[in-house]
């Protein structure tokens, strides 16, 4: 039976696993998609790795060619030879089709640059972009891909929607941060929190939010809206890609009035979205969470990693 494939989405997670394997002295092959023509289930520059045991972390298709990539990577580890694979239109693998109708080329490197991987992991942990360069076999030029940190979702709130949103966002692969005046709520979502966690003590004072960057969103999920103005005032000073609040249209109008009284400019107020959610007037916490996350996704930076072709 073939070793399992962990269908990890984020390049940062694949790079983190590669860094762990390097520290453990475990061999692995790094796989990078370097050329895509037509449709594709994954982005250019997507990453996967195959460990010496055969376990695969990450993926390059939606399952149609990943088993073959896993096998080819094990062969590359055995021979120590870098490979350029071609699937889809024009591929020699006639029995392996890409249902999306395009073609994909991927490089399997059984001896990737460990120093570059560790540097990339350090940069991503510091919430900075990181580059990895892939040298193609057969004399083709190198390809450099830039990877962004994982998108983080900072939630401020309490109660059922707060808990449901943390759970759903964690399942969707976000880094989760949490702020709440309720210790029980913070404890309930602790398994999902991978970034900052803060216990709020007063509606009048908000903690510093300098960890919120352009790869972040900030949501307030309160039904008692007294906690929001100070938090939103702080969040609007950050570079967050999305800032939104739960509640009715009337609650949104009051929220805007209170922020104006605190001196928040009209330019800054245009960044505040509400009531959040792609579907209005939901009454189920889990569905409200999914609706809110869907709106966040529409505002996420579109470019996750860029291909910079070397001259």
C-alpha positions as CSV (number, residue, x, y, z in Angstrom):
1,X,0.0,0.0,0.0
2,X,1.3,3.5,-0.9
3,X,2.3,5.9,1.8
4,X,-0.3,8.6,2.5
5,X,-0.5,12.0,0.9
6,X,-1.1,14.9,3.2
7,X,-3.0,17.4,1.1
8,X,-1.5,20.5,2.6
9,X,-2.4,23.7,0.8
10,X,0.0,26.4,2.0
11,X,3.5,26.6,0.6
12,X,4.5,28.0,4.1
13,X,3.4,24.7,5.6
14,X,5.4,22.6,3.1
15,X,8.5,24.8,3.7
16,X,8.0,24.4,7.5
17,X,7.8,20.6,7.1
18,X,11.0,20.7,5.0
19,X,12.8,22.7,7.6
20,X,11.8,20.1,10.3
21,X,13.1,17.3,8.2
22,X,16.4,19.1,7.6
23,X,16.7,19.6,11.4
24,X,16.0,15.9,11.9
25,X,18.5,14.8,9.2
26,X,15.7,13.1,7.2
27,X,16.1,13.0,3.4
28,X,13.3,14.3,1.2
29,X,12.7,15.5,-2.4
30,X,11.2,18.9,-3.0
31,X,8.7,19.2,-5.9
32,X,7.8,22.5,-7.5
33,X,5.4,23.2,-10.3
34,X,7.4,25.4,-12.8
35,X,5.2,25.7,-15.8
36,X,1.4,25.6,-16.3
37,X,-0.4,25.8,-19.6
38,X,-4.2,26.1,-19.6
39,X,-6.3,25.1,-16.7
40,X,-4.8,23.9,-13.4
41,X,-6.1,22.8,-10.0
42,X,-3.1,24.5,-8.3
43,X,-1.0,27.6,-8.7
44,X,2.3,28.0,-10.5
45,X,5.0,27.5,-7.9
46,X,3.0,25.1,-5.7
47,X,5.1,22.9,-3.5
48,X,5.1,19.4,-2.3
49,X,7.7,17.1,-0.7
50,X,8.2,13.4,-0.5
51,X,10.1,12.0,2.5
52,X,12.5,9.0,2.4
53,X,9.7,6.9,3.9
54,X,7.5,7.7,0.9
55,X,5.1,10.0,2.7
56,X,4.1,13.0,0.6
57,X,3.3,16.4,2.0
58,X,1.5,18.9,-0.3
59,X,0.2,18.3,-3.8
60,X,0.3,19.7,-7.3
61,X,-3.0,18.5,-8.7
62,X,-6.3,17.4,-7.3
63,X,-5.2,13.8,-7.0
64,X,-5.0,12.9,-10.7
65,X,-1.2,12.9,-10.9
66,X,0.0,13.1,-7.3
67,X,0.4,9.4,-6.8
68,X,2.7,9.3,-9.9
69,X,4.6,12.4,-8.5
70,X,5.0,10.5,-5.2
71,X,6.4,7.5,-7.0
72,X,8.7,9.6,-9.3
73,X,10.1,11.4,-6.2
74,X,10.9,8.2,-4.5
75,X,12.8,7.1,-7.6
76,X,14.6,10.4,-7.7
77,X,15.7,9.9,-4.0
78,X,16.9,6.5,-4.9
79,X,19.0,7.6,-7.9
80,X,19.9,11.1,-6.6
81,X,18.9,12.6,-10.0
82,X,16.8,15.7,-10.5
83,X,13.8,15.2,-12.7
84,X,11.6,17.4,-14.8
85,X,8.1,15.9,-15.2
86,X,5.5,16.8,-17.8
87,X,1.9,16.0,-17.5
88,X,-1.1,16.7,-19.7
89,X,-1.0,18.0,-23.2
90,X,2.3,16.9,-24.9
91,X,3.2,14.6,-22.0
92,X,4.8,11.2,-22.5
93,X,2.5,9.9,-19.8
94,X,-0.5,9.1,-22.0
95,X,-2.3,7.3,-19.3
96,X,-2.2,10.2,-16.9
97,X,-4.6,12.9,-17.9
98,X,-5.3,16.3,-16.4
99,X,-9.1,16.7,-16.4
100,X,-8.8,20.5,-16.5
101,X,-7.3,20.1,-20.0
102,X,-4.0,21.9,-19.4
103,X,-0.4,20.8,-18.9
104,X,1.9,21.0,-16.0
105,X,5.7,20.7,-15.6
106,X,7.3,20.0,-12.2
107,X,10.8,19.7,-11.0
108,X,11.7,17.0,-8.5
109,X,14.9,17.9,-6.6
110,X,16.2,15.0,-4.4
111,X,18.9,17.3,-2.9
112,X,17.3,20.8,-2.5
113,X,19.2,23.7,-1.0
114,X,18.8,23.2,2.7
115,X,20.2,26.7,3.6
116,X,17.7,28.4,1.2
117,X,14.8,26.4,2.7
118,X,15.8,27.3,6.3
119,X,16.1,30.9,5.3
120,X,12.7,30.9,3.7
121,X,11.2,29.2,6.8
122,X,12.7,31.9,9.0
123,X,11.4,34.7,6.9
124,X,7.9,33.2,6.7
125,X,7.8,32.7,10.4
126,X,8.6,36.4,10.7
127,X,5.7,37.2,8.4
128,X,7.9,38.2,5.5
129,X,7.9,37.0,2.0
130,X,10.5,34.4,1.0
131,X,12.1,33.3,-2.3
132,X,13.1,29.8,-3.5
133,X,14.9,29.2,-6.7
134,X,14.5,26.0,-8.7
135,X,17.2,25.0,-11.2
136,X,15.8,23.0,-14.0
137,X,17.6,20.0,-15.4
138,X,18.7,19.7,-19.0
139,X,20.2,23.2,-19.1
140,X,17.0,25.2,-18.7
141,X,17.2,28.4,-16.8
142,X,16.3,28.7,-13.1
143,X,12.9,29.8,-11.8
144,X,12.5,31.9,-8.7
145,X,9.2,31.9,-6.8
146,X,8.2,34.3,-4.0
147,X,6.0,32.9,-1.2
148,X,3.9,34.9,1.2
149,X,3.2,34.2,4.8
150,X,0.0,32.3,5.7
151,X,-3.0,34.5,5.8
152,X,-4.0,35.2,9.4
153,X,-7.4,35.9,10.7
154,X,-7.7,37.8,14.0
155,X,-11.0,37.4,15.7
156,X,-12.3,39.6,18.5
157,X,-15.5,38.5,20.1
158,X,-17.3,36.1,22.3
159,X,-20.0,33.4,22.2
160,X,-21.2,30.9,19.6
161,X,-20.2,32.9,16.4
162,X,-16.8,33.6,17.8
163,X,-16.2,30.0,18.5
164,X,-17.6,28.7,15.2
165,X,-15.6,31.2,13.2
166,X,-12.3,30.1,14.9
167,X,-13.1,26.5,14.2
168,X,-14.1,27.0,10.5
169,X,-11.2,29.3,9.8
170,X,-8.7,26.9,11.3
171,X,-10.2,24.1,9.1
172,X,-9.7,26.4,6.1
173,X,-6.0,26.8,6.8
174,X,-5.8,30.3,8.3
175,X,-3.5,31.3,11.1
176,X,-5.9,32.3,13.9
177,X,-5.5,35.0,16.5
178,X,-8.1,35.7,19.2
179,X,-9.1,38.5,21.5
180,X,-12.0,38.1,24.0
181,X,-13.2,39.3,27.4
182,X,-14.5,35.7,28.1
183,X,-11.8,33.3,29.4
184,X,-14.1,30.3,28.6
185,X,-14.4,31.3,25.0
186,X,-10.6,31.7,24.7
187,X,-10.1,28.3,26.3
188,X,-12.7,26.7,24.0
189,X,-10.9,27.9,20.8
190,X,-7.4,27.4,22.1
191,X,-6.8,24.3,20.0
192,X,-7.4,26.5,16.8
193,X,-5.3,29.5,17.8
194,X,-1.9,29.5,16.1
195,X,-1.1,33.3,16.4
196,X,-1.8,35.8,19.1
197,X,-4.3,35.3,22.0
198,X,-5.3,38.1,24.3
199,X,-7.8,38.4,27.2
200,X,-9.6,41.7,27.0
201,X,-10.2,43.5,30.3
202,X,-11.9,46.8,29.4
203,X,-14.0,48.1,26.5
204,X,-12.1,51.3,26.7
205,X,-8.6,49.9,26.0
206,X,-7.4,47.8,23.1
207,X,-4.1,46.0,22.9
208,X,-1.5,46.9,20.3
209,X,-2.0,45.2,17.0
210,X,1.3,45.6,15.3
211,X,1.3,42.0,14.3
212,X,-1.5,42.6,11.9
213,X,-0.1,43.0,8.3
214,X,-1.4,43.0,4.7
215,X,-1.7,39.3,4.9
216,X,-4.3,39.5,7.7
217,X,-8.0,40.2,8.3
218,X,-9.6,41.4,11.5
219,X,-13.2,40.6,12.5
220,X,-15.2,41.8,15.5
221,X,-17.8,39.1,16.4
222,X,-19.7,40.7,19.4
223,X,-23.4,40.9,20.0
224,X,-22.6,43.4,22.8
225,X,-21.0,46.1,20.6
226,X,-19.4,48.2,23.5
227,X,-16.2,46.3,23.0
228,X,-15.8,47.3,19.3
229,X,-14.8,51.0,19.0
230,X,-11.4,50.8,20.7
231,X,-10.6,47.5,18.9
232,X,-11.6,48.8,15.5
233,X,-9.8,52.1,16.0
234,X,-6.6,50.1,16.6
235,X,-7.3,47.7,13.7
236,X,-7.9,50.6,11.3
237,X,-4.3,51.8,11.9
238,X,-2.9,48.5,10.6
239,X,-2.3,47.3,7.0
240,X,-5.0,44.6,7.3
241,X,-6.4,43.4,4.0
242,X,-9.9,43.2,5.4
243,X,-11.6,44.6,8.6
244,X,-15.2,43.7,9.3
245,X,-17.8,43.6,12.0
246,X,-20.8,41.4,12.8
247,X,-24.2,42.9,13.5
248,X,-27.2,44.6,12.0
249,X,-27.3,47.6,9.7
250,X,-28.4,49.7,12.7
251,X,-25.4,48.4,14.7
252,X,-23.1,49.3,11.8
253,X,-24.5,52.9,11.7
254,X,-23.9,53.3,15.5
255,X,-20.4,51.8,15.1
256,X,-19.4,54.3,12.4
257,X,-20.8,57.2,14.5
258,X,-18.8,56.1,17.6
259,X,-15.6,55.8,15.5
260,X,-16.1,59.3,14.0
261,X,-16.4,60.6,17.6
262,X,-13.1,58.9,18.4
263,X,-11.5,60.9,15.5
264,X,-11.3,58.1,12.9
265,X,-11.1,59.6,9.5
266,X,-13.6,59.0,6.7
267,X,-10.8,57.5,4.6
268,X,-10.1,55.0,7.3
269,X,-13.8,54.3,7.8
270,X,-14.2,53.2,4.2
271,X,-12.0,50.2,5.1
272,X,-14.6,48.9,7.6
273,X,-17.0,46.4,6.2
274,X,-20.3,45.5,7.8
275,X,-22.5,43.8,8.5
276,X,-20.1,41.1,7.4
277,X,-21.1,37.9,5.5
278,X,-21.9,37.0,2.0
279,X,-25.4,35.9,3.0
280,X,-27.5,38.3,5.1
281,X,-29.8,37.6,8.0
282,X,-28.4,34.2,9.0
283,X,-29.3,32.8,12.4
284,X,-27.0,29.8,12.6
285,X,-23.5,30.4,14.1
286,X,-21.7,27.9,11.8
287,X,-23.3,29.3,8.7
288,X,-22.6,32.9,9.8
289,X,-18.9,31.8,10.3
290,X,-18.7,30.4,6.8
291,X,-20.5,33.4,5.3
292,X,-18.0,35.8,7.0
293,X,-15.0,33.8,6.0
294,X,-16.2,33.7,2.4
295,X,-16.2,37.5,2.4
296,X,-12.7,37.6,3.8
297,X,-11.5,35.4,1.0
298,X,-12.8,37.8,-1.6
299,X,-10.5,40.4,-0.2
300,X,-7.4,38.3,0.3
301,X,-4.4,39.3,-1.9
302,X,-4.7,37.4,-5.2
303,X,-1.0,36.7,-5.7
304,X,0.2,34.0,-3.3
305,X,3.4,33.4,-5.1
306,X,5.0,35.0,-8.1
307,X,7.2,33.4,-10.7
308,X,10.2,35.6,-11.5
309,X,11.9,34.2,-14.5
310,X,15.6,34.6,-14.5
311,X,17.2,36.3,-17.5
